[in-house]
């Protein structure tokens, strides 16, 4: 968690900074073209990694044959999917109503193969909880792709091709560095005795991931089908500026929780306590930040993205509130998987996917803003469904779950009122200065509430914070105890 969290925080800062720079240079229309290619590649990548590599985490013992089998099929599927995407590019562009997107889709098709090749190394490192090498590889890939390639190309007028080149270079560098960290066997192996069990688990994960991708992306598919490239760019960029850091954080929590839960599957009380601690952490540290962002979304967009993105303000508000709900769903999923209920998670999400598609299609008849608010409602529904499944299957104590989140829910109502009120009082100031003052006031208010109201923290989260403080260097720990409840021990 330390390496994953620290690396993720650094990547979030870098990604956000690079996105702001690129968005100011390129504008909504170029981002709209890129969003079409990103949607296609994101969906196609599931077929180049059908869950086989993820099975390497779950399997109790792995041998060289397991790795060889997985890597062989990653090559086969990755190459097939990349070729299919390139071949279908013009038909895809016809579906989205923009012929220019065909070249974008063809250029990005190779990313499917690179992601497939990297999956075995990535999941072997996750299995070993080696998040140090994972984070260093991903940070190096991002710097190489977006900082060294993407931003300079955008500055020289490459338009959407700057984003394409950045993504491709990033994927290539990550693959090379992840393989260097594992150096797993490369000899091909199409089938062996244990392949059926590994394939069966991978198939369940694959189907579940397809349904989850559908839920997470069908709104952007519909927006891309119905609206112009300009509106697609506004919608996709507003969504991604919050979705990307959220998924980066989830990319740390989910595999750590899954790997650790698989190791203590016979000690349900430990898993339950960890789950409640995660719920408490999201409700106290993340939900108030996102609800406060929703309260000052106009200042945020004007300060960072500029006036050409002003239409994104109305979209940012619902997306900001939706992201913590997505995060809760994300780390509830491995709770079910580690307990052997992967198929239960799939069945609970399937009706949500049907409702999601119908609701987004209906909302698209009105505006992209209507779609965004519909997505927020659907995220709330999805969160309730998955938590309900976890409560029923694992017999979680609802009283303890409520105890874990109630303090964070209070903060998430109070902090936006304070920050939003200050923002209104400072409206005569430049947007950048307002944003700095809003952020500073929000952090100080949150820290003061932590100090003055230690009862906000649930008991499981208090235990987690104490464990974190015990691992910190003494000077840092002594400062943090001034903020967090020292009496948690």
N, C-alpha and C positions, 0 to 999 in steps of 0.2 A: 504493500500500500504506500510506503514511503517513496519508493522509486517510481511506482506508477503514478501516484498523485503529484509528485514534484515534476516529473517529466510531462505529465498531462497539462499541468498549470503553465509550464513554459511554452508548450505547443499551442495552448489556447491563446496566450498572449501574442505569439508570433503569427498564428493563423488570423487572428482578429486584425492585427496591424497590417498584414499583407493584404487582407481582403479590403480594408478601408482604402489603402493606396490604390489597389487595382480597380476598385469600384469608382473611385474619383476619376481615374484615367479613362476607363472604358465606358462607363455609363450603363443604364439598365438594358438597352437593346443587345449589346454584346454578351452580357451575362445571361440574357434570355436564350440566345443561341447555344451557349455553353450548357445551360441548364437542361436543354433537350438531350444533348449527348450524355450528360451526367445521369439523367434518369434511365436512359437505355443501358448504359454500362453498369449502373448499380443493380438493375434487375438481371441483366445477363450474367453478372458475376456469380449469382447464386447457382447457375447451371454449370459454371466452371469449377465450383467448389460445393458439391452437393452434401456437405456435412461430413465427408469421410475424414478430413483433417481434424475436425472438431472432436471426432471419436478418439483421437490420440490422447486427449485430456482425460476422458472419462474411463478409458480402459485401465484396469488395475495394474497389469504388467504389459509392457510393450517390448517387442523384439525387432530386429532389423527387418524381418519380413513384413511386419506391419507398416513400417515406414516406407519400404520399397513399394509395397502395394498402393499405398495412399499417393505417393509421389508420381507413380506411373499413371494413375488415373487422373491426377491433377493435370499432367501434361496433355493427355488425350482430350479431356473435357475442355481445358483451357484453350487449346488450339482449335477445337471444333467450334466452340462458342465464338471466339474471336473472328473466325472465318465467316460464320453465319451472320454475325452482326454487320460485318463489312459488306457482305452480299445483300443484306436486306436494308441497307442504309437509305436508298432512294424511296422504298416503300414506307419506311419509318418517317422520313421527311414529309411524304405525302399525307400521312396520318396527322402529323402536327401542323400541316398547312404552311410550311416554310421550306422551300427548296434548298436554301442555304445550309440548313442543318444536316443535309446528307454528307457533305464533306466533313463536318464536325464529328458525326457518328463514325464514319469510316476511319478517321484519324485516331479516335479514342478506342477503337475495337481492340487494339493490342494491349490495352490496360487490363482487359479480362484475363489474358494469358499470364501477364506478370503477377497479378494478384493470386491466380491459381498456383503458380510456382512458389510463391512466398508462403502460402498457407501451411504446409507441413512444418517448416522451420518456426513460424510464428506460434503454432500450437504446441510444438515441443518445448519452446521456451516458456509458454504459459503453464504447461504441465509442471515444469520445474520451478514455477513462480519466479522466473528470472526476468523480472520486469526492468532491470537495469539495462540489459542488452536490447530489449524491445524498445524502450524509450529512446536510447541513444541512436538506434537505427532510424526510428521514425523522425526524430528531431533532425538528424543529418539529411534524411530524405526531403523533409520540408524545406530546409534551408537551401539545398541544392536545386530543388524544383522551383519554388516560388520566389525566394529571395535572389538567387543568383541567375535564374533563367526567366521566370515569369514577369517580374517587375521591370527588368531592363527591356525585354521584348515589348511590353506594353508601352513603355516610354518611347520606343522607336516606331510606334504605330502599327504593331502586329495585330492589334485588335483581339478577336477571339482566339487566334492562334497562340497568343501569349499564355492563355489559360490552358490550352491543350498541351503545349510543350511543358508547362510547369507540372501538370498532373503526370504526364508520361515519365519525365525525369524523376519525379518523386517516387513513383512506383518501381522504377528500375533500381534506384539506389537502395530503397528499402529491401527489395528482394536480395540484392547482392550482399548487403550487410547482415541480414537475418540468416542467410545460408552460411556465411562466413562464421557466424556465432555457433552454429550447430554442426555443420559439415556432415549432414546425414548421408546415408548410402544412396547412390543414384542408380544402381542397377535395376533395370525394369523387372517388374513382377506383376503379371496380369491377374493371377488368381492363386490362392493357397488355402490351406485347411480352415483357418480362422476368418477368412474374408467375409463369409456370410454374416457373422455376428457384427463385425465392424460396419459392413454395408447396411445392415438393418438399423443400427443406431443412427448411422449417418443419414439414412432415408427419413427417419422421423424428424431429425433436426432440420433437414433440408425442407421438408414440407412445412414445418413450423416457421422457418425463416422466410419462406415464400409468402406465407399468409401475413407475417409481420411486415415484410417489405411492402406488400400490397396496401396494408393499412397506413404505413408511414408515407407512402408516395402516391397513392391514387389521386389525392387532391391536386398534386402538381401535374400529374398526367392529364387530368381533366382541364386544369387551367391552361396547360399547353395546347390542348385540343381546341379550346373554345376561344381563348383570348389571343391578343397580339404578342409579338416578341417583347415589346416594351413592358407590357403587363406581366408577362411570364418572368422577365428579369426582376421586376419589382417584387413579385410574390416569392420567387425562388430565393432571391438574395435576403429578403426579410426573414424567411424561414431558416435559411442556412446559417445566417449570422448567429442564431441561437441554437439551432440543431447541431451544428458542428462541434461547439465546445461541450454540449450536453452528451453527445455520443462519444466524444473523447474521454470524458469523465466516466461514462458508463463502460467504456472499453477497459478501464482499470478495475472498476468495482465488480463487473459481471464475471470475468474469468477468475479473479481472486476468490470471490465468494463461491463460485462453482467448484474450483479446484479444492479449496479448503473444506467445503461442505462434503465433497465426495470422500475426503479422507476421514471425516468424523461422522459418517452417515448413521452410525449406530448410537450417536449421542445427540438426540434431537434437541435437548435443552440448550446445548451450545449453539446450534443452528438458529433456534428461535431467538435467543438473546442477541445474536449477531444481526439477525434480520430487524429486530426492534431498534437496535442501535443505529442501523443504517436508515431506517425510517425517521428516527429522531434527528439524525444529522442532516438529512435532506430538508426536513421541515423547519429546522432552526437556522441552518447556514445557507441554504440554497433558495428555498421558496421565498423568504423575505426579499432576497436580492432581486429575484425575477419579478415579483409583484411591484417592487419599487421602480424597476426599469419600465414596467408598463405604465406607471404613473407619470414618468417623465420621458416618454418615448419621443415626443416632438423635439425636446431639447437634445436627446441622444442622436437622432437622425440628422438634425441641422448642424450639430457640432462636428460630427465625424464624417458624414457622407455628403453633406452639402445640399443646396437647394434643389438640384436636379433629382434628388431622391425623396422629395417631400411627400410624394404620394405613398411612400412606404410606411409613414407614421401610423396610419390607421391599421395596417397589417401587423405591425410589430406588437401592438398591445395584446391581442389574443394569443399570439405565438409565445410571448414572454410568460404568460400565465400557464400555458400548456406544457412547457418544457419540464418543470419539476414533476408533473404527472407522468410524463414519458419516462423520466428517470426512475420513478418508483416502480412502474411496470417493468423496466429493464432489469432491475436487480431482484424482482420477484420471480422472474422466469427461471433463473438457475436454482432457486429454492425448490421449485417443482421438479426440475430436471434431476437435481442431485438426489431427490427422494424417489426417483424412478417414475415420475408422472409426466414425462415429456409429451406423451400423447394427450394427456388431460389438458395441458396448456394449449395444444393445438385445437382441440375441440372447443375450448372456451373462447378462443379467438376467432373461430370461423364465422359464427353469426355476427360478431362485431364487424368483420370485414365486409360482409354483405350490406349491413346497415351503413357502413362508412361510405361505400361506393355510391349507394343510392342517395344519401344525404348530400354528399359533395356535388353530385351531378345536379341535384335540385337547386343547391345554393348557387351553382355557376350560372343559372339562368338570370341571376340578379347582378352580382359583382364579385370581384376577387375578395373584397372585404367580407361579403357574406360567406364566402367559402372559408375564410380564415376564422371567423367566429364559430362556424359550424365545426371546424376541426377542433377547436377548443372544447366544445361540448362533447365531441366524440372521444377526445383524449380522456376526459373525466369519466365517461362511460367505460372506456377500456380499462382504466385504472381500477375502477370499482369491480369490474368483472374478474380481473386477474387476482386482486387481493381477496375477493370472495372465494375464488377457487383455492387459494393458499390456505385461507382460514378453514374451509371445509375439509380439505385433504389432510392437512397437517394438524388440525385441531388446535389452532392458535387461540390464545385467550384474548378476546376482543377488548377486555378491560385493560390489559397490559399494552395492547396496540394503541388504544386511545391515550393512555398515559404517556406513551412515547412521542405522540405527535401534537398533543394539545398546546404545548408551549410554543411550538413553531407556528401553529395556525394563528395564535394570538399575535405573534410578532409580524406575521404576514399581512395582518389587517392594520396594525398600528403603524408600522414603518412606512408604507406607501402614503398614509395620510400626512405624516411628518415631512417626508421628502417632497411629496407633491405640493404641499402647502408652501414650503420654502421656495420651490421652483416658481410658483405663481408670484411670490413676493419679489423675486429676482428677475422677473421677465424683461425688465428694461436693460439688463446686462447682456453682453454678447453670449451666444449659445455655448461656446467652448468654456467660458468662465462659469456659466450657470451649471454646466455638467460637472465641472471639477468641484464646485461648492456643494452641489447636490450629493455627489459621491462621498465627499468628506463628511458631510453632516450625517449621511446614512450610516457610515462606518462607526462614527463616534456614538451615535444614538444606539446602535446595536451593541457595541462594547459596553456602554453604560448599563443597558438593560441586562446584559449577561452578568455584570458585577452586582447590580442591585437586586436581581431576581433569580437567584440560583435555582429556584424551584421550576424554572422554565425547562431545565434539562431533565429528561427522563432518567430513571435509574440505570438502564442499560447503556445509555449514551455517556453517563457520568463515568461508568467503569471503563468505557473505551477511551475517554479523554484522559483518565488517570494513566492508563497504559501508554498512551501516546506521550504524555508528559514525562513518564519514567524513562522513555527512550530518547528524549531530547537532551542536548547538552545542558549542563547545570545552569549556565547564565540565561539561556533561552527559557528553560523550564521555570526559573524563578520569575521571569517577566510574565509568562503565560498564566501562572497561577494567580496573578493579580486580576486577570480577566475571567478565567474559568473557575468554577466552584472547587476550591481546594478540599472542601469537606466531602468530596465524592468518595474518597477512600472508605 
